[in-house]
């Protein structure tokens, strides 16, 4: 019998997580607009009614994916708040962002990149923009110059490029991620070390 912890049915949480994982992959590979709830249910081997138990609409699923991402990013930013005052602290923060992205796979980056308009028009879109701004501010550091802010955004984009480059490079994903992180750290450093 499934265990219950603090009144939470673990089966329900596991199913919800599976839905989000499968939907993320399908949204990223097929596109958000062209993926149907039926396709998500079929991929999971459940009925649409079972899917509706957890999420009423495709937008609810997308919000679930994005909210989980936003929560993770905000937690990393909060954890890096004190150390981001130094360049070494910001580099460590960038390494944690790269590790997070590697664990989440290229699907999340691709989903956001290819569905940016739909995502920013969601009610959650304003929170995502706010989280992204916080992330860039943390990477740029206190009293950042315009050049520092540009370096921070460029370094972040370099890390994200690993997700886009993996399919084009004759290297495994780990090699691509390591190369992207090396470039991102060099950009963030700005020739200071």
N, C-alpha and C positions, 0 to 999 in steps of 0.2 A: 504494500500500500504506500502511495507517495507520502512523503513527510510534509507536514505543515509547519512553517516557521513564522511566528508572529502573525498568525492568521492569514498567511499567504499560501495559496495552493501552488506548489512548485510546478505542477503539470501546466497550469495556466501561464506561469511566467516562462517556462521552457517553450511552450507553443508560441507565445508572443515573440520571444527572441528568435525562434525559427522563422516566423513570418517576416520579421524585420530583415533577417539575413538573406532570405530568398528574394524578398522584394528589392532589397538593395542591389543584388546581383542582376535581377531582371531589369530594373529601372536603368541601371548603368549600361547594360549590354544591348537592350532593345529600345530604351528611351522611356521616360516616364509616361508621356502622352499615349504611346502605343501599347503599353503593357496593361492588360486587363486584370481585374480581380479574379476572373475565371482562371487565367494563366497562373497566377500566384497560387490559387487553391489547388490546381492540378499538379503543379510542381511540388507542393507540400503533401499531396495525396490526401487532401481533405475536401469536404464540400464547401461551397460558397457560404452556406449557413454557418459552418464552423469558423470560417474566416470572419464573418460578420459579428460573431460573438466577441471577437477581440478588437476589430476595427470596422467601423461602419462604411468608410469610404477609402478610396485610394489616397486621397489627400491626408486622411488620418494616419495612414501607414507612412507616407512621406514625412509628415510631422513627427512621427515616432522616431524615424531614422535620424532626422535632423536634430531633434531635441536631445537624443542620446549623444550625438556628436558635439553639440553645443555644451552640454553638461561636462563632457570630458575635457573640452578645450578650456572652459572656464575654471575647472578644477586645476588644470595644469598651470594656467595663468596665476591663479591664487597661490599655488604652491611655489611659484617662481618669483613672487612679488619681492621678497627681500633680496634674493640673489641676483635679480635682474638689474641691480644698481651697478654691477661690474660687467665688463666685457666677458670675462670667464663665465659668469653666471648666465649671461644671455646665450653664450655658446652652448652651455649645458642645457638650457631651455630649448634651443634649436635641436639639439640631439634628441631630447625627449619627444619633441614634436615629430621628428623623423621616425623614431621608433613607434610612436602611436600610429602614424600613417602606414608604416610597413605592416603593422598588426591588423589594421583595418582594411588593407588592400587597396588596390587601385580603383575599386568600384566606387568608393565614396568620392574620391577626387573626380572621377569621370562623371558621376551623377551630378555633382555640384556644377562642374564646368559646362556640361551639355544641357543643363536645365536651369541655368542661373536665373533667367527671367521668371520662370514659374516659381522658383524658390523665393526670390526677393519679393514677389507679389503675395506670398502667403502672409498671414498674420504673424507668423514666426520670423518672417524675413527681416524685420527691423531688429529683432534680437540677434539674429545671425550677423547682421552688419555690425551691431554693437560689439559682439564677441570678437569679430575679425579686427575691429579697430583696437580693442583691448590687446589682442595678440600682437598686432604690429607695434603698439606703444611699448609693450613689454620687451619685444625684440630690439626696439630702437634705444631703449634706456632712458633714464631721466635727463632732462635738459637736452633732448635730442635736437640736433640741427636738421635742416632739410635733407642734407646728404645722409645723415644717420637714419632718417625715416625711409628714404629711398632704398638704402642698403638693407634695412630690415625687411621691407616688402619684397625686394629682389631675392634675398636669401630664402625667404619663405617660398617664393615661386620656384626657386631652384630645387628645393626639397620636393615640392609637388611635381616637378618635371619628371622625377623618377617614375611616377605612376604612368605618365604619358609616354616616356621614353622606353620603358621595358619592352613594349611590343615591337619597337624599331631596332633595338640594339641586339647584337650578337653576343649577349652576356646574360647571365641569370639575374633574377630580380635583386638578389642581395648585392651583386656587383654594381648594378645600376644605382641602387639606393646608396651604397657607400660612395660612389663617384659623385652623385648629386649632393650628398651631405658634405663631402670635401669641398666642392665648389661653393656651397651655401655658407660654410664656415669661413672660407676665404673672402667671400663678399661681405659677410657681416663684420669681419675683422677690418676690412678697408685698408689693408696694408700697414696696420698699426703694430702687428707682431710678426 
